[in-house]
């Protein structure tokens, strides 16, 4: 079928690029798939979607990109990703650590030793990994020291992202400050990167129990006043419920609701250990959750026994996927995340009829975009939306032979099938490689920054298996 439409006043053909002959998974309200379809891009927007013959006729002078035998999807959403710190110490934090050790013995000292160049280098590394896996939009999870440098790295690569700075007012820790000062920093980032840009500012708090009531309530007030969103961590383990009950006599989501923090502006990272009342509050207040299943499995946090994310989705709640920190989620790949999320939902309920691949892919795209408040801009291939488009090659074993596209996207492949990516109409990945940086430059930068960062943090990477110099 055809779903051709054109934006009124669209640019003439000479300024239009046509992506033709691809199987276009639109994720529009009907979930139409246009086999051999086409997309017209002008500047940063999608101006038409339909059959290849129709769009060629409408734009006879347009440049063309042939996507024959490819599957074309919207850019995917990663709603919880630490862009700094861990990317430079990938696979360095030991696997077998007690709860909290990976954060307070590794991540916090590394963040404290970060220089501005490290923040930018980390952001570049993260953007390369995300974009080459088809992740076009990332929500930074709240541990950025030098926001301007992170933004510079993201903009260089063409990564769409939200951004905030460290937000906590604990007694001791990197970048801690009184609540008013923390909120002033947050407001400065929001003003510097207004909503609608490639990089936009959000209120971004560390969360957990690492914030005063004044900071939590003030953050929510600031988000509402600035017409932006807010994100924070909550209840990936039993620790947050235990601490909140000890300090306030209430579970975390109940206490946040009493402070006026919950609401459609809020994206909670994790929300694994929620009880019945908290699940009701999350749904009733339209609070969104960023669900990072690989991190919980990697860290043994009890998601199979306690996570209720599929239930929240099935009851109309707002959920997006996230990949978390590089040393928790291990890779930035939303297709891998979608598969494991669906698997956990089905296995935990011993029910193969619930939460299938198609619903999981919705969370990776249009439903994820809605959860982070961007469904009007991204998450589907529709006229008027930003041209965030991912091309998947199908000349790989996981795509051979072709079957149902939803099943193959989630169960049969992962981000390694991504060939080309556009963000806001700019091609940022070509033939599997970023267009803005070479692999040699990336490797040299990452290796240099890692060595210096570990030296400043006073950390030596242990090896479980003995390493011998055999050169």
Phi, psi and omega in degrees: 000163180249143174231042184296135172204158182225139177293131176304137179072022181299155183297152176296166187305325183298338181257008183253141170248132178256128170261113193239155171070015177265160173272103192269112177271096192287326190057027173286178184304330178272353184059040181295140172243119182262102182285122185070029185273185185215156178228135175254129180243135171226125186056239184259007189243157168273122183253346176198149176221129180177207179283154179298318182295319180295315183288327174296320179294322181285335184227069187294338182259006185287148170291148182237145170239119183276122181244033179305137179069011179255155171256133185243127181230166170295158170299146184266160188249128172245105190271004179201098183218123174279114185275347182231167179086271186298327181304330181275350176236039179307132176056030176258326181290126182303152185284321192256074181242150176291161181306136177090336184295322181296331180278305191275341177262345183234293189298314182296312176300323179294315178299320180297332181269357182297133169260165179307320178298327178293319179299315181293318179298318178298317180296321178296314178303313181297317182295320178299313181295317181295308185296320181289348173258009177084012178269109185261341180233130182231135171260115179290137194269358169117030178222056179248129178267317187243084189298324182296323180287322176297315178300320179299318178295318180295316181293324177301315183279339182090025182274125173283134185200157165258156189214140172212176178247169178314127180231088172207155180231042176286173184289324184214134179160164180298132172065021176286153182196165174301156186306316182298321179292319178300316180293325176297320177297316179299315181297323179297318178294317179299319180291326181285331183230080186291161181302143177100344178279172178301318173245125181232147183278137173235157165290122189227099182257151175297317176082224190052227173252024186261043179201146175284163175300325180297321180289317180298310180293321179295323177297316179296318178298320180295316179300316179294318182295326182267003181054045177231192183247172181224142175223152180197160178276147174200127167055051169287336178229186178284351186298314181297312176303319180296316181292318180295318178298321179293319185275324189240346185078005181228154175288159190305308184294327177295315179296317179297321178296319179296332177278351183083021184273323182293154178156178184294343178282346192258133172243112179271127173282119170097275182058045181278312186264071177251138176268183185303314182296322180290321176299316178300316181295317180301315181291313184295325182270358182064026173292136181265158178231135171263117189256119187239071191298325180298322180297318182290324177290316181299321185262002178061051188259004171091024184294325182295325181273329190242339183292137182233029186295318179297319177300317180299317177298313183295337178265012175092009179284169185256115182224137172234162177270152173221162180248350174066209183276154184300329180266009173243308177274342175075327177209155176263095182207101185288333176294319174299318181296317179300318181295313183290327177296316178295319179297317179298315182299317183287318183288319181298326179268358186048052186217100181284002182262003183245155169048068181274188185299321184294320177291322178296320180291331173300317179295331179285343186232261191292320179290324174296320178297321178295320182296329179262010174077025183236018184294342176283347184244321188222176174103346178210163177259093182220152180300134178095345180275163176299143182277072173258103193226138181239134178249124179255125175286147182241013177268044180232160182304322182294342180252008185239120354282171181283141176229218176289130189293325179294318178295318182289324179298319186267310185271333191259349184213186174207195185296346181288350176272359181287130180255307185227150179218136170244140172232124183051039176081356179261130177283118185249345174225132178227124180053041174084000183236145178296146181275347189257354181205144178273159178297322179297315179295319180297313182295317180296316179297312184295317181295317180295312183294323180298313182302311182293322181295315180295324177298313181294325180282350181069034184244133172248129184286121179278156176234122181295321176264134182301133176255134181234139175286109184245022180283000000 
